Amino acid sequence: MQASVGDKLLVHGRTVGHHDRTAKVLQVLGENGNPPYRVKFEDDGHEALVSPGPDSVVRHRPEAGTV
């Protein structure tokens, strides 16, 4: 898994009753885009240091100049 600042991290709920959460990547602390990441969750504004597992997906932001 590789991410850049500005990408979105989608964390799927792992148990019944837990919803998916989306966070914006604020800082990449690993080498070459690898975790851990400092993120800000969109639902409550909480910032956290995360090392995403297999229940997470990176949604890359669009490249500049593309629509």
Backbone torsions as a table, in degrees:
resi	resn	phi	psi	omega
1	MET	NA	129.3	178.5
2	GLN	-132.5	140.3	-179.4
3	ALA	-140.2	164.0	175.2
4	SER	-127.3	160.6	176.4
5	VAL	-57.3	132.9	-179.3
6	GLY	98.8	-16.9	176.3
7	ASP	-68.8	163.1	176.5
8	LYS	-105.1	140.4	175.5
9	LEU	-111.6	119.6	177.9
10	LEU	-101.1	118.9	179.7
11	VAL	-109.5	113.7	-178.6
12	HIS	-74.4	140.8	174.6
13	GLY	-63.5	135.7	-174.7
14	ARG	-96.7	-15.1	-179.8
15	THR	-133.5	162.8	179.4
16	VAL	-59.1	133.1	178.3
17	GLY	94.3	-11.8	176.8
18	HIS	-100.9	122.7	-177.0
19	HIS	-86.9	164.6	174.4
20	ASP	-67.0	148.2	178.0
21	ARG	-125.7	144.8	178.0
22	THR	-117.9	137.9	179.6
23	ALA	-135.7	148.4	175.9
24	LYS	-93.6	133.6	178.5
25	VAL	-76.2	117.8	179.9
26	LEU	-95.2	-31.5	-176.9
27	GLN	-154.5	138.4	175.9
28	VAL	-105.7	117.9	-175.7
29	LEU	-98.1	-16.4	177.8
30	GLY	-87.9	170.9	178.7
31	GLU	-81.4	144.4	175.3
32	ASN	55.5	37.1	176.6
33	GLY	83.2	6.1	-179.1
34	ASN	-83.3	157.4	178.1
35	PRO	-62.9	163.4	8.7
36	PRO	-82.7	162.8	179.4
37	TYR	-124.0	145.0	168.3
38	ARG	-95.4	123.5	-174.3
39	VAL	-128.8	161.4	173.7
40	LYS	-123.6	118.2	-178.5
41	PHE	-73.8	136.3	-174.6
42	GLU	-75.3	-28.0	-175.5
43	ASP	-74.6	-31.6	-177.5
44	ASP	-134.4	-0.2	178.1
45	GLY	77.3	5.0	-179.7
46	HIS	-67.7	134.6	174.8
47	GLU	-102.3	142.5	-177.6
48	ALA	-151.7	158.6	172.3
49	LEU	-98.0	121.1	-175.8
50	VAL	-127.7	146.8	169.4
51	SER	-119.9	92.3	-171.5
52	PRO	-59.9	145.1	177.3
53	GLY	-102.5	-165.1	-177.2
54	PRO	-68.5	-9.8	179.0
55	ASP	-90.9	12.3	-177.3
56	SER	-122.0	151.3	-179.9
57	VAL	-135.6	137.2	174.8
58	VAL	-93.2	128.5	173.9
59	ARG	-107.5	108.0	-176.5
60	HIS	-71.7	140.7	177.5
61	ARG	-70.6	152.9	178.7
62	PRO	-63.7	146.1	176.4
63	GLU	-66.9	148.6	177.8
64	ALA	-60.0	136.3	178.7
65	GLY	88.6	-1.9	177.0
66	THR	-110.4	155.9	179.9
67	VAL	-115.4	NA	NA
